[in-house]
Amino acid sequence: MALEPNEQEKIDSTFRNGSLTAVGIILGFCLSFVNRWVSNPNDWGRIDILPMTLMMLGIAIQVKVFADLLSRDSLLAAKYDRACRVFLVGFLIVAVGIAIALANDILGISSQAMLGS
């Protein structure tokens, strides 16, 4: 079935809905992780700024993608594919922030404990 010259390729809405669910779950996990880390009673240090900044940047990107996937035009294949790529970038940024925070904790240079109290 060929597309008309002015018609853009679309994805099925059920496929988009599954992706929207996955993005929401991962976004919820990231927000939950940051909430737990922020509510830690230990003092913050300058060393904690980089991982927290990366995590918040990644989460902001994920929220933007979540909003993009909720829009009607996200059924267009090009917009859907772009949203998926941008989401993975946001997820990787959060993962790098978590890895840095974990390394800081393992090396003992951060007062924000990730591995226990």
The 8 nearest C-alpha neighbors of each residue, nearest first, counted from 0:
[[1, 2, 3, 8, 6, 4, 9, 7],
 [2, 0, 3, 4, 6, 8, 7, 5],
 [3, 1, 6, 4, 0, 7, 8, 5],
 [2, 4, 6, 5, 1, 7, 0, 8],
 [5, 3, 6, 2, 7, 1, 8, 0],
 [6, 4, 3, 7, 2, 8, 1, 9],
 [7, 5, 3, 4, 2, 8, 9, 1],
 [6, 8, 9, 5, 75, 2, 76, 3],
 [7, 9, 76, 75, 6, 10, 2, 77],
 [10, 8, 75, 76, 74, 7, 11, 77],
 [11, 9, 74, 76, 75, 12, 8, 14],
 [10, 12, 14, 13, 15, 9, 74, 16],
 [11, 13, 15, 14, 16, 10, 74, 17],
 [14, 12, 16, 15, 11, 17, 10, 18],
 [15, 13, 17, 12, 11, 16, 18, 10],
 [14, 16, 12, 18, 13, 17, 19, 11],
 [17, 15, 19, 13, 18, 14, 12, 20],
 [18, 16, 20, 14, 19, 15, 13, 21],
 [17, 19, 21, 15, 20, 16, 22, 14],
 [18, 20, 16, 22, 17, 21, 15, 23],
 [19, 21, 23, 17, 18, 22, 16, 24],
 [20, 22, 18, 24, 23, 19, 25, 17],
 [23, 21, 19, 25, 20, 24, 26, 18],
 [24, 22, 26, 20, 21, 25, 27, 19],
 [23, 25, 27, 21, 26, 22, 20, 28],
 [24, 26, 28, 22, 27, 23, 21, 29],
 [25, 27, 23, 29, 28, 24, 22, 30],
 [28, 26, 24, 30, 25, 29, 23, 31],
 [27, 29, 25, 31, 26, 30, 32, 24],
 [30, 28, 32, 26, 31, 27, 25, 33],
 [31, 29, 27, 33, 32, 28, 34, 26],
 [32, 30, 34, 28, 29, 33, 27, 35],
 [31, 33, 29, 35, 34, 30, 28, 36],
 [32, 34, 36, 30, 35, 31, 37, 29],
 [35, 33, 31, 37, 32, 36, 38, 30],
 [36, 34, 32, 38, 33, 37, 31, 39],
 [35, 37, 33, 39, 34, 38, 32, 113],
 [38, 36, 34, 39, 35, 33, 40, 111],
 [37, 39, 35, 36, 34, 40, 33, 41],
 [38, 40, 36, 37, 41, 35, 111, 112],
 [41, 39, 38, 42, 37, 111, 43, 36],
 [42, 40, 39, 111, 110, 43, 112, 38],
 [43, 41, 110, 40, 44, 111, 39, 109],
 [42, 44, 47, 111, 110, 41, 45, 109],
 [45, 43, 46, 47, 42, 109, 110, 48],
 [44, 46, 47, 48, 43, 49, 109, 110],
 [45, 47, 44, 48, 109, 49, 108, 103],
 [48, 46, 45, 44, 49, 50, 51, 43],
 [47, 49, 51, 45, 46, 50, 52, 44],
 [50, 48, 52, 51, 47, 53, 46, 96],
 [51, 49, 96, 53, 52, 100, 48, 99],
 [52, 50, 54, 48, 53, 49, 55, 47],
 [53, 51, 49, 55, 50, 54, 48, 56],
 [54, 52, 96, 56, 50, 51, 55, 92],
 [53, 55, 93, 51, 57, 96, 52, 56],
 [54, 56, 58, 52, 57, 53, 59, 51],
 [57, 55, 59, 53, 58, 54, 52, 60],
 [58, 56, 89, 93, 92, 60, 54, 59],
 [57, 59, 61, 55, 60, 56, 54, 62],
 [60, 58, 56, 62, 61, 57, 55, 63],
 [59, 61, 63, 57, 89, 58, 62, 64],
 [60, 62, 58, 64, 63, 59, 86, 89],
 [63, 61, 65, 59, 64, 60, 58, 66],
 [64, 62, 60, 66, 61, 65, 67, 59],
 [63, 65, 67, 61, 66, 62, 82, 86],
 [64, 66, 62, 68, 63, 67, 61, 69],
 [67, 65, 69, 63, 64, 68, 62, 70],
 [68, 66, 64, 69, 70, 65, 63, 73],
 [67, 69, 65, 73, 66, 70, 64, 19],
 [70, 68, 66, 67, 65, 71, 73, 19],
 [71, 69, 67, 68, 72, 73, 66, 74],
 [72, 70, 73, 74, 69, 68, 75, 67],
 [71, 73, 74, 70, 75, 78, 68, 67],
 [74, 72, 79, 75, 68, 71, 78, 70],
 [73, 75, 72, 10, 9, 76, 79, 71],
 [76, 74, 9, 73, 78, 77, 72, 8],
 [75, 77, 9, 79, 78, 10, 8, 80],
 [76, 78, 80, 79, 75, 81, 8, 9],
 [79, 77, 81, 73, 75, 80, 76, 82],
 [78, 80, 76, 82, 73, 81, 77, 75],
 [81, 79, 83, 77, 82, 78, 76, 84],
 [80, 82, 78, 84, 83, 79, 85, 77],
 [83, 81, 79, 85, 80, 84, 64, 86],
 [82, 84, 86, 80, 81, 85, 79, 87],
 [85, 83, 81, 87, 86, 82, 80, 88],
 [84, 86, 88, 82, 87, 83, 81, 89],
 [87, 85, 89, 83, 88, 84, 61, 64],
 [88, 86, 90, 84, 89, 85, 91, 83],
 [87, 89, 85, 91, 86, 90, 92, 84],
 [90, 88, 57, 86, 92, 60, 87, 91],
 [89, 91, 87, 93, 92, 88, 57, 86],
 [92, 90, 94, 88, 93, 89, 87, 95],
 [91, 93, 57, 89, 95, 94, 90, 53],
 [94, 92, 54, 57, 96, 90, 91, 95],
 [95, 93, 91, 97, 92, 96, 98, 90],
 [94, 96, 98, 92, 97, 93, 91, 99],
 [97, 95, 50, 53, 93, 54, 99, 94],
 [96, 98, 100, 94, 95, 99, 101, 93],
 [97, 99, 95, 101, 96, 100, 102, 94],
 [100, 98, 102, 96, 101, 97, 50, 103],
 [101, 99, 103, 97, 102, 98, 50, 96],
 [100, 102, 98, 104, 99, 103, 97, 105],
 [103, 101, 99, 105, 104, 100, 106, 98],
 [104, 102, 100, 106, 108, 109, 101, 105],
 [103, 105, 107, 101, 102, 109, 106, 112],
 [104, 106, 102, 107, 103, 101, 108, 114],
 [107, 105, 103, 104, 108, 102, 109, 101],
 [106, 108, 104, 105, 109, 103, 110, 102],
 [109, 107, 103, 106, 104, 110, 46, 105],
 [110, 108, 111, 103, 104, 107, 46, 47],
 [109, 111, 112, 41, 42, 43, 108, 44],
 [112, 110, 109, 41, 113, 43, 42, 39],
 [113, 111, 114, 104, 110, 115, 116, 109],
 [112, 114, 115, 104, 101, 111, 36, 100],
 [115, 113, 112, 116, 104, 101, 105, 111],
 [116, 114, 113, 112, 111, 104, 39, 36],
 [115, 112, 114, 113, 39, 111, 41, 40]]
